[in-house]
């Protein structure tokens, strides 16, 4: 088998567990006047420093991207995992979406909520179980000098309109500070799509990590935004 053939085999050896922004709640966390939520994210995330914000919509099973959220709260502290509460609410019997944003409101995007990368759905009374949705990234295909990343963001999300991008780092983590070895912007408007990274040189036996960023792509290192990390995937060639 040639080296090129080896590289075409999907990279499936995960060295560390994938890391994703996740927000959850449970029935005990939802009352008439309060919603308590738990969140978790990549190890180096600093929610307060990076402007991570959680929003509430009274909505069906997907975020209404063009509708203003009814409530919001910025996260307190820089631990990537924790819990927080919305107080002084008027929670009816209808359904709600609790969305987690990896950055502040944006005014130059297709939706000002294009930093929202995870949510939990609280159904109407009698409507079933609470469920959560997250963004993910994975290796779809490896070539001799290319990699195709599969990205899945939230239903209705517009990657190309958000300057969504994928980077590759050598090692077991994506970085909020160190520039990636390679990066590429999403070209599709579909929430589930692929990103092609070309003219790259992966070496056999080496561990790499993909990072999926909701917003902030630039070809200029000084303009590249790395605080909107939504998901990572670690693999070995």
Secondary structure, DSSP 8 states (H G I E B T S, - for coil): --HHHHHHS---B-SS---B-EEE--GGGB-SS-EEEEEE--TT--TTTTT-EEEEEE-SSS--TTS--SEEEE--SS-SSEEEEE-S----SS-EEEEEESS---SSSSSTTTTEEEEEEE--TTS---EEEE-EEEEEEE-SSEEEEEEE--TT--HHHHT-EEEEEESS---SSS--SEEEE---SSSEEEEEEES----TT-EEEEEEESS---SSTTT---S-EEEEEEEE-
